[in-house]
Structure formats: C-alpha cells, structure tokens
Amino acid sequence: MVTRLKNNTEYTEYIRKGMNDNFSDWNELTLSYLGELNNNFQISFEKAFYKIEFIKDKGLLECNIYFNNELIRLGYLHYNTIFKKIPSQDSTCRLSICTELIDYYVDFVKNYFLRIE
C-alpha cells in the first residue's frame, strides 16, 4: 500500500519538509504548481554548484541532481531499486507519485551526497 496525498500543495510541502530535515543548509530555488498543465509541479533546491529538482509530470515523479547546471546521469542506479524500497509500487508505473517515493528520493539523495563528501 502506498500513501497518496490530496494535492500538489501537500506534495510540495512534504518534499520541502523532507529536504529541510535532511538538507537544512540548502536553499529552495524554485516552486511552481499553480496553473501548470496536467496538474504538474516542480520544486528545486540548491547549494553551491549542486541543484536537486523534483518534477511531477502526468502523475509521475522524478528526481534529478545537477552539478554546475549539468544533469548528473544516474542511469538506472536508483530507478531499479525503487521496488526494493517500495514493494507495493505498481510495476507498470514505478514512478507514480506517493509519499514513499518522495522518502525514497530524499534518502537516495542523502546517501549520494554522503558518498561524495
């Protein structure tokens, strides 16, 4: 079972809380969800040369990491491990937005930055 929230405001607040709890020294860079097509949203955070971006597009949530405005290509590094962390996630739509996916992304990003520091 996965946990769904009511709307984009709740999702962006959930992401913001997760990021603030784990990356308190990062600054929120952008937030957009009002008037977006297909009920999409985008929220990003930055510190020095890094940017973390969460994008909901057509009900799917992606998390991207940038260094010096260049997307870091993670390939399937985190994509294939989603089912291990969220076994109840739908295999045909593994990026369907839910709080467990947000938690997974925040943990992944935290581990990613612990590894490179």
ZINOR-V184721 format. One record per pair of residues at least 4 apart in sequence whose ideal C-beta (glycine too) atoms are under 8 Angstrom apart, sorted by the first residue. I is the first residue (numbers start at 1). J is the second residue. D is the distance in Angstrom with one decimal. If there is no record, write none. Layout:
BEGIN
i & j & d
I & J & D
I & J & D
END
This chain:
BEGIN
i & j & d
1 & 88 & 5.4
2 & 86 & 6.6
2 & 88 & 5.6
2 & 89 & 6.2
2 & 96 & 7.5
2 & 98 & 3.9
2 & 99 & 7.6
2 & 100 & 5.3
2 & 101 & 7.7
3 & 98 & 5.6
3 & 99 & 4.3
3 & 100 & 6.3
4 & 97 & 7.5
4 & 98 & 5.7
4 & 99 & 7.8
5 & 10 & 3.9
5 & 11 & 5.3
5 & 14 & 6.5
5 & 99 & 6.6
6 & 10 & 5.3
7 & 11 & 7.3
8 & 12 & 6.0
8 & 33 & 4.3
8 & 39 & 6.6
8 & 41 & 4.6
8 & 56 & 7.1
9 & 13 & 6.3
9 & 33 & 7.2
10 & 14 & 6.2
11 & 15 & 6.4
11 & 41 & 6.8
11 & 56 & 6.9
11 & 97 & 6.5
11 & 102 & 7.3
12 & 16 & 6.1
12 & 31 & 6.1
12 & 33 & 6.2
12 & 41 & 5.9
12 & 43 & 5.2
13 & 17 & 6.3
14 & 18 & 6.5
14 & 99 & 6.0
14 & 102 & 5.8
15 & 19 & 6.2
15 & 43 & 5.6
15 & 54 & 5.3
15 & 102 & 5.7
15 & 106 & 7.8
16 & 20 & 6.0
16 & 28 & 6.8
16 & 43 & 6.9
17 & 21 & 6.1
18 & 22 & 6.4
18 & 102 & 6.1
18 & 103 & 6.7
18 & 106 & 4.2
19 & 23 & 5.1
19 & 26 & 6.5
19 & 28 & 7.8
19 & 45 & 5.4
19 & 52 & 7.3
19 & 106 & 6.6
20 & 24 & 5.8
22 & 106 & 5.8
22 & 109 & 7.8
22 & 110 & 5.1
23 & 45 & 6.5
23 & 47 & 7.2
23 & 52 & 7.7
23 & 109 & 7.8
23 & 110 & 7.6
25 & 47 & 6.3
26 & 45 & 4.5
26 & 46 & 6.5
26 & 47 & 4.4
26 & 52 & 7.4
27 & 45 & 6.6
27 & 46 & 5.6
27 & 47 & 6.9
28 & 43 & 7.2
28 & 44 & 7.5
28 & 45 & 5.5
29 & 44 & 4.5
29 & 45 & 6.0
29 & 46 & 4.6
29 & 51 & 6.5
30 & 42 & 6.5
30 & 43 & 6.7
30 & 44 & 4.8
31 & 41 & 7.7
31 & 42 & 7.5
31 & 43 & 4.8
31 & 44 & 8.0
32 & 36 & 6.3
32 & 41 & 6.5
32 & 42 & 5.3
32 & 43 & 7.9
33 & 40 & 7.2
33 & 41 & 3.6
33 & 42 & 7.5
36 & 40 & 4.2
36 & 41 & 6.1
36 & 42 & 7.8
38 & 57 & 7.0
38 & 58 & 5.1
38 & 59 & 7.9
39 & 56 & 7.8
39 & 59 & 7.7
40 & 55 & 7.5
40 & 56 & 5.5
40 & 57 & 5.2
40 & 58 & 7.2
41 & 55 & 7.6
41 & 56 & 4.9
42 & 53 & 6.7
42 & 54 & 7.1
42 & 55 & 4.9
42 & 56 & 7.5
43 & 53 & 7.5
43 & 54 & 5.2
44 & 51 & 5.7
44 & 52 & 6.5
44 & 53 & 4.1
44 & 54 & 7.2
45 & 51 & 7.0
45 & 52 & 4.9
45 & 53 & 8.0
46 & 50 & 6.6
46 & 51 & 4.6
46 & 52 & 7.7
49 & 67 & 5.7
49 & 68 & 4.8
50 & 65 & 6.9
50 & 66 & 6.7
50 & 67 & 5.8
50 & 113 & 7.8
51 & 65 & 7.4
51 & 66 & 4.2
51 & 69 & 7.4
52 & 63 & 7.0
52 & 64 & 7.4
52 & 65 & 5.7
52 & 66 & 7.8
52 & 109 & 5.7
53 & 63 & 7.1
53 & 64 & 4.6
53 & 65 & 7.8
53 & 66 & 6.9
54 & 61 & 6.5
54 & 62 & 7.4
54 & 63 & 5.4
54 & 102 & 7.6
54 & 105 & 6.9
55 & 61 & 7.2
55 & 62 & 5.0
55 & 63 & 7.9
55 & 64 & 7.0
56 & 60 & 7.0
56 & 61 & 5.0
56 & 97 & 5.6
57 & 62 & 7.2
59 & 93 & 7.7
59 & 96 & 6.2
59 & 97 & 6.2
60 & 93 & 6.9
60 & 95 & 4.2
60 & 96 & 6.4
60 & 97 & 6.9
61 & 95 & 5.7
61 & 96 & 7.6
61 & 97 & 4.3
61 & 101 & 5.6
61 & 102 & 7.1
61 & 105 & 7.5
62 & 95 & 6.4
63 & 78 & 7.9
63 & 105 & 4.0
63 & 108 & 7.2
63 & 109 & 6.8
64 & 71 & 5.9
64 & 72 & 7.9
65 & 71 & 7.6
65 & 72 & 4.7
65 & 74 & 7.1
65 & 109 & 6.6
65 & 112 & 6.7
66 & 70 & 6.2
66 & 71 & 5.6
66 & 72 & 6.5
67 & 72 & 5.7
74 & 78 & 5.9
74 & 79 & 7.8
75 & 79 & 7.7
76 & 80 & 4.7
77 & 81 & 7.7
78 & 82 & 7.1
78 & 104 & 7.8
78 & 105 & 7.7
78 & 108 & 4.8
79 & 94 & 7.5
81 & 85 & 6.3
82 & 86 & 5.7
82 & 89 & 6.1
82 & 94 & 5.1
82 & 95 & 7.6
82 & 101 & 7.1
82 & 104 & 6.3
83 & 87 & 6.2
83 & 89 & 6.3
83 & 91 & 7.0
83 & 94 & 6.7
85 & 100 & 7.4
85 & 104 & 4.8
85 & 107 & 7.9
86 & 98 & 7.6
86 & 100 & 4.7
86 & 101 & 6.4
86 & 104 & 6.2
89 & 93 & 8.0
89 & 94 & 5.4
89 & 96 & 6.8
89 & 98 & 7.4
89 & 100 & 7.3
89 & 101 & 7.1
90 & 94 & 6.8
90 & 96 & 5.8
95 & 101 & 6.9
96 & 101 & 7.3
97 & 101 & 6.3
97 & 102 & 7.8
98 & 102 & 7.4
99 & 103 & 6.2
100 & 104 & 6.3
101 & 105 & 6.5
102 & 106 & 6.4
103 & 107 & 6.3
104 & 108 & 6.2
105 & 109 & 6.3
106 & 110 & 6.3
107 & 111 & 6.3
108 & 112 & 6.1
109 & 113 & 6.4
110 & 114 & 6.3
111 & 115 & 6.3
112 & 116 & 6.9
113 & 117 & 6.1
END
